[in-house]
Amino acid sequence: MDVALYWQAQADGRVRCLLCPHRCLIGPGQRGLCQVRQNRDGMLLSLNCQRIVALHVDPVEKKPLFHYAPGSRTLSLAAAGCNLRCRHCQNAAISQVRGPVPGERLEPAQLVAQARASGCRSLAYTYTEPTVFFETVLKTARAARDAGLDNLLVSNGYIAPEPLLQLAPLLAAANIDLKAFSDPVYRQLCGARLEPVLASLRLLRRLGVWLEVTTLVIPGYNDDTQQLRQIAGFIATELGEQTPWHLSAFFPAYQLLNVPPTPAATLEQAWQIGRDQGLRHVYTGNLAAGQEETFCSGCGRLLISRRGYRLIRVELQQGCCRFCRTPLAGVALADCGAVA
């Protein structure tokens, strides 16, 4: 266990955690809402620091990141815990922990060495919520940068501005979940608030981190046209029309087993809403036949065709459309050449 970052001791022996917008006030011996930060004798400890609970080599498209180094591999890692209580969580076994915190102690140098040995271009902090293993992310990201590897953040965006300001210079790209555009829905679905997520997105955009946004479309919660139009409008207006929006189909999970899967027609409608709001790159996924092609924002020609997580066809030259030379928005696109 390691001393955590971002907290304040209180005069009565409690500690105030400052890592995320919950700002938990934690009594002696108690844990915060995330269950992985504990008050021990007036100090806040990180119970999951460098305790890796999931470690896999993934195609970067799985994050999903479609406009960062397409076709590259990333070492995905996670520690236990989460600062949200999503009723639809797909990784509840490792995110909604109680009791002893699981994981194998792996130091940053070991993770970087494994990434390099696996032919990965980057490390991705994902699966659970990287905010609650912030100390691990920060240490590992610094080691990765020093080794010439990129860092990718896959997050719910529920993080305070100060730690995000510290982490952002180490990031090449981030995919942030925007789960709804209604504060009551956020509270009901995730036990969180909408505005801090929007603030994180705005801040990452201002700091120049490449952003992609994911919305899991859940029937009865966030699939109404008003919310979808508001999400797409926010992305286009405040993050930029070139920001990719990933629309993912929901399947019953965790505490939402009684909610039906997202109809394909709903995702098709959401895709059209995104396009109508001015977004140039809208994708639908978690479907047998999703819209996962990337088109040139200049001439409209097909630039990248995907099947699952594989690139089937690439029409880029040095990151530009080979037909009209319009640059494709993104990061590390120059190395993405033609695929046989």
C-alpha positions in Angstrom: 0.0 0.0 0.0 1.2 3.5 -0.9 0.3 6.9 0.3 -2.2 8.4 -2.1 -2.1 11.6 -4.0 -4.7 14.4 -3.7 -6.1 14.5 -0.2 -6.3 16.7 2.9 -6.1 15.7 6.5 -8.9 17.0 8.7 -8.6 18.2 12.3 -10.9 15.4 13.5 -8.8 12.5 12.0 -10.8 12.2 8.9 -9.4 12.9 5.4 -10.9 14.6 2.4 -10.1 12.9 -0.9 -9.6 15.4 -3.7 -9.0 13.0 -6.6 -12.5 13.0 -8.0 -15.7 15.2 -7.8 -17.1 13.0 -5.1 -14.6 14.6 -2.6 -15.2 11.8 -0.1 -14.8 12.6 3.6 -13.3 9.4 5.0 -13.3 8.5 8.6 -10.5 6.5 10.4 -10.3 3.0 9.0 -12.9 3.7 6.3 -12.6 3.7 2.5 -13.9 6.1 0.0 -16.7 5.4 -2.4 -14.2 3.8 -4.8 -13.3 1.2 -2.1 -9.6 1.4 -2.9 -8.5 4.6 -0.9 -8.5 4.2 2.8 -7.8 6.4 5.8 -5.1 4.8 8.0 -4.2 6.8 11.0 -5.1 10.1 9.3 -3.3 9.3 6.1 -5.0 8.3 2.8 -3.5 5.2 1.3 -4.0 3.8 -2.2 -4.8 0.1 -1.7 -4.5 -0.7 -5.4 -1.3 1.1 -6.2 0.6 -1.1 -8.8 -1.7 -4.0 -8.0 -2.6 -5.0 -11.6 -5.8 -7.0 -11.9 -6.0 -7.2 -15.7 -3.2 -7.1 -18.3 -3.7 -7.9 -22.0 -2.4 -6.9 -25.4 -5.2 -5.4 -27.4 -5.7 -3.8 -30.8 -6.0 -0.1 -30.2 -9.4 -0.2 -32.0 -10.8 -2.1 -29.1 -10.5 0.9 -26.7 -12.2 2.2 -29.0 -9.6 4.6 -30.5 -10.0 4.8 -34.3 -7.9 7.9 -35.0 -4.8 7.0 -32.9 -2.2 4.9 -34.7 -4.8 2.6 -36.5 -3.7 -1.0 -36.5 -1.3 -0.7 -33.6 -1.3 -2.8 -30.4 -1.5 -1.5 -26.9 -0.8 -3.1 -23.5 -4.1 -2.7 -21.6 -3.9 -2.7 -17.8 -6.2 -2.1 -14.9 -6.3 -2.1 -11.1 -9.4 -2.8 -9.1 -12.0 -0.2 -8.2 -14.2 2.5 -9.6 -15.6 5.8 -8.5 -18.9 5.2 -10.3 -21.6 2.7 -9.6 -22.9 2.0 -13.1 -25.8 -0.4 -13.1 -24.7 -1.7 -16.4 -21.1 -2.3 -15.6 -19.4 -4.9 -17.8 -16.4 -5.4 -15.5 -18.2 -5.4 -12.1 -16.1 -8.3 -10.8 -13.0 -6.1 -10.8 -14.5 -2.6 -10.6 -17.0 -3.0 -7.8 -14.7 -4.5 -5.3 -15.4 -5.0 -1.6 -13.1 -6.4 1.0 -9.5 -7.3 0.1 -8.2 -5.5 -3.0 -7.0 -8.1 -5.6 -4.1 -7.7 -8.0 -0.5 -8.6 -8.7 2.2 -6.1 -7.8 3.9 -5.0 -11.0 6.2 -2.0 -11.1 6.2 0.5 -14.0 9.5 -0.9 -15.4 7.9 -4.3 -15.6 4.9 -3.0 -17.4 6.9 -1.0 -19.9 9.2 -4.0 -20.5 6.2 -6.2 -21.3 4.7 -3.6 -23.6 8.0 -3.4 -25.6 8.4 -7.2 -25.7 4.8 -7.5 -27.0 5.4 -5.1 -29.8 3.0 -2.5 -28.4 3.2 1.2 -29.3 1.4 2.3 -26.2 0.0 1.5 -22.8 -3.7 1.9 -22.2 -5.2 2.5 -18.7 -8.6 0.9 -19.1 -11.2 -1.8 -18.1 -11.9 -0.3 -14.7 -11.6 3.4 -14.0 -8.0 4.8 -14.2 -8.9 7.7 -11.9 -9.0 5.4 -8.9 -5.6 3.9 -9.7 -4.2 7.4 -10.5 -0.9 6.7 -8.7 -0.2 3.7 -10.9 -1.2 5.5 -14.0 1.0 8.5 -13.2 4.1 6.4 -12.4 3.7 4.0 -15.3 2.9 6.8 -17.8 6.1 8.6 -16.9 8.1 5.4 -17.4 6.4 4.7 -20.7 7.1 8.2 -22.0 10.7 7.8 -21.0 10.8 4.6 -23.0 9.3 6.1 -26.1 5.9 4.6 -25.7 2.6 6.5 -25.8 -0.1 6.5 -23.0 -3.8 6.1 -23.7 -6.6 6.9 -21.2 -10.0 5.1 -21.3 -12.0 6.8 -18.6 -15.5 7.8 -17.4 -14.1 11.4 -17.1 -15.1 11.7 -13.4 -11.8 13.2 -12.2 -11.0 16.5 -10.5 -9.2 19.2 -12.7 -5.9 19.2 -10.7 -5.0 15.5 -11.2 -6.2 15.7 -14.8 -3.9 18.7 -15.4 -1.0 16.7 -14.0 -1.7 13.6 -16.1 -2.7 15.2 -19.4 0.8 16.1 -20.6 1.7 12.4 -20.5 -1.3 11.3 -22.7 -1.3 10.8 -26.5 -5.0 10.1 -26.7 -8.1 9.5 -24.5 -11.5 7.9 -25.0 -14.0 9.3 -22.5 -17.5 7.9 -21.8 -20.3 10.4 -22.1 -23.0 8.2 -20.7 -26.0 10.6 -21.0 -26.8 14.3 -21.2 -29.1 14.4 -18.3 -28.0 14.9 -14.7 -30.9 12.8 -13.3 -30.0 10.0 -15.6 -26.3 10.2 -14.6 -27.3 10.0 -11.0 -29.7 7.1 -11.5 -27.5 5.1 -13.9 -24.0 5.8 -12.4 -24.3 7.6 -9.1 -22.5 10.6 -10.5 -23.2 14.0 -12.0 -23.0 15.1 -15.6 -21.2 18.5 -15.4 -17.8 17.2 -14.0 -17.6 14.8 -17.1 -18.3 17.7 -19.4 -15.6 19.8 -17.6 -13.1 17.0 -18.1 -13.8 16.8 -21.8 -13.5 20.5 -22.2 -10.2 20.5 -20.2 -8.7 17.7 -22.2 -9.6 19.4 -25.4 -8.0 22.7 -24.2 -4.9 20.9 -23.3 -4.5 19.4 -26.7 -5.1 15.7 -25.9 -6.6 13.8 -28.8 -10.2 12.9 -27.8 -12.7 10.3 -28.8 -16.0 10.0 -27.1 -18.1 6.8 -26.4 -21.8 6.6 -25.6 -23.3 3.2 -24.7 -26.9 3.6 -25.9 -29.2 2.1 -23.3 -32.9 1.7 -24.0 -35.0 3.8 -21.7 -32.1 5.7 -20.2 -30.2 7.7 -22.9 -31.7 6.6 -26.2 -34.2 9.5 -26.6 -33.5 11.8 -29.5 -33.2 14.9 -27.3 -30.3 13.4 -25.3 -28.5 12.0 -28.4 -28.9 15.4 -30.1 -27.5 17.2 -27.0 -24.5 14.8 -26.8 -23.7 15.2 -30.5 -24.2 19.0 -30.3 -21.9 19.3 -27.3 -19.2 17.2 -29.1 -19.4 19.2 -32.3 -19.6 22.6 -30.6 -17.2 22.3 -27.7 -14.8 19.5 -28.8 -14.8 20.0 -32.5 -16.6 18.4 -35.4 -13.7 16.1 -36.2 -14.0 14.5 -32.8 -15.0 10.8 -33.3 -18.2 9.7 -31.6 -18.5 6.0 -30.9 -22.1 4.7 -30.4 -22.1 1.3 -28.8 -25.0 -1.2 -28.5 -26.0 -2.2 -25.0 -26.6 -5.8 -23.9 -28.1 -6.8 -20.5 -25.4 -6.8 -17.8 -24.9 -6.6 -14.1 -28.0 -4.8 -12.6 -29.7 -4.1 -15.9 -30.5 -7.6 -16.9 -34.1 -6.7 -17.5 -33.3 -4.0 -20.1 -33.4 -5.2 -23.7 -30.5 -4.9 -26.1 -30.2 -1.8 -28.1 -32.0 -2.2 -31.4 -29.9 -1.7 -34.5 -32.4 0.9 -35.7 -31.7 3.0 -32.6 -28.0 3.1 -33.3 -28.7 4.0 -37.0 -30.9 6.9 -35.8 -28.2 8.0 -33.4 -25.6 7.9 -36.1 -27.7 10.1 -38.3 -28.3 12.5 -35.4 -24.5 12.8 -35.0 -24.0 13.5 -38.7 -26.9 16.0 -38.7 -25.2 17.8 -35.8 -22.1 18.2 -37.9 -19.8 15.4 -36.6 -17.6 14.1 -39.4 -16.7 10.8 -37.8 -19.5 8.8 -36.2 -19.2 5.1 -35.5 -21.6 2.3 -34.3 -20.2 -0.7 -32.6 -21.0 -3.9 -30.6 -23.2 -4.9 -33.6 -22.8 -7.7 -36.2 -22.8 -5.0 -38.9 -21.8 -1.7 -37.4 -20.7 1.5 -39.1 -16.9 1.4 -38.5 -15.5 2.9 -41.7 -13.5 6.1 -41.7 -14.2 8.5 -44.5 -12.3 11.6 -45.7 -13.8 14.8 -44.4 -12.7 16.5 -47.7 -13.7 14.3 -50.6 -15.8 11.7 -48.7 -13.8 8.7 -50.0 -13.3 5.6 -47.9 -10.0 5.9 -46.0 -10.1 3.0 -43.5 -12.2 -0.1 -43.6 -12.4 -2.3 -40.5 -13.7 -5.8 -39.8 -13.9 -6.4 -36.1 -10.7 -5.0 -34.8 -8.7 -5.5 -38.0 -7.9 -3.0 -40.7 -9.0 -4.3 -44.1 -8.3 -1.4 -46.3 -6.3 1.8 -45.7 -6.1 4.7 -48.2 -3.8 7.0 -46.2 -0.5 8.5 -47.2 1.4 10.2 -44.4 -1.8 10.7 -42.5 -3.6 12.2 -45.5 -6.3 11.1 -47.9 -4.4 9.7 -50.9 -7.1 10.9 -53.2 -7.4 14.6 -52.2 -4.6 15.0 -49.7 -6.9 16.2 -46.9 -5.3 15.4 -43.5 -7.3 12.9 -41.4 -7.8 14.2 -37.9 -6.0 12.2 -35.3 -2.7 11.2 -33.8 0.1 9.0 -35.1 -1.5 8.4 -38.5 1.6 8.8 -40.6 2.6 5.2 -40.1 -0.8 3.8 -41.1 -0.2 2.7 -44.7 -1.9 0.5 -47.2 -3.2 -2.9 -46.0 -3.1 -5.8 -48.5 
